[in-house]
Every structure is written in C-alpha cells, then in structure tokens.
C-alpha cells in the first residue's frame, strides 16, 4: 500500500474512532499532498508523497523546539504526538551503514573526487534513499565521504 492510500485509510479509521488529533494531523498531510497535486496538475508519485510527509514532520519539529523554549508543555506534547503519527507513515529508516554503502556507490557512479562534486552525488543518491533518511543526514554522509575518502 502506498503512503497516500495509507493516509486516506487511516483518516477513515480516525473519523470512525473519533480520534481528533490523528484526524487533524492526517488531514493536514493530505491537504499538503493535494496542494502539490493542484500546483503540478498531476498526481505526485510515492517519492514526492514521502517527501511531503517528511516536510510536515520537519515543520512540527521546528514548532516543537519553539514550544519548548516558550515553556508550552501542552503544545509540545501535542506536537510530539503529531510527529509520532506522521512518522508511522514513513518507510523504515535506513541504518548508517546502509547509507554509507549507498553513498559510496553513488560517489563511484558519479565519478566524484572532491566536495565540489557533491551535487552530482546527491542527484544520484537521493532517489535511492527515497524518504528512508533525512536529506541533511544524507548530505552530511556524502560530505564526510568526499572529504575523507
């Protein structure tokens, strides 16, 4: 089952059970997906949908940090719950060793020799990672491998 279908199914379950937090969180994610669909006039593929869910998680993590700094424990708890809900729709995270292996193969494939070639490597690597590792983690791994071969 693809991510969008899983979100829609889970939304129906949340509506039946009366789980307002889950319902609201999933609706926001589906609205973001629908907005991309409208903007591009085509249904987004699985990679794009996973990216949208990751963006929703990132936004909530940023808000969570702000809520903690402001001393708003109740808001922070709600944001943590929303993050947990959204994370459940992502593919299983990639281990550091697996990421290192894929990054090494992408460096060889792209013919990269220095950090200046990082863009070439990322272009090859990101479709393979496809939502299983955050972009900042991927770029850091590639940067490390290019600086310390």
PyMOL commands that set and color helices and strands:
alter all, ss='L'
color gray80, all
select helices_A, chain A and resi 3-17+20-40+46-69+73-87+96-110+115-129+135-147
alter helices_A, ss='H'
color red, helices_A
deselect
rebuild
show_as cartoon
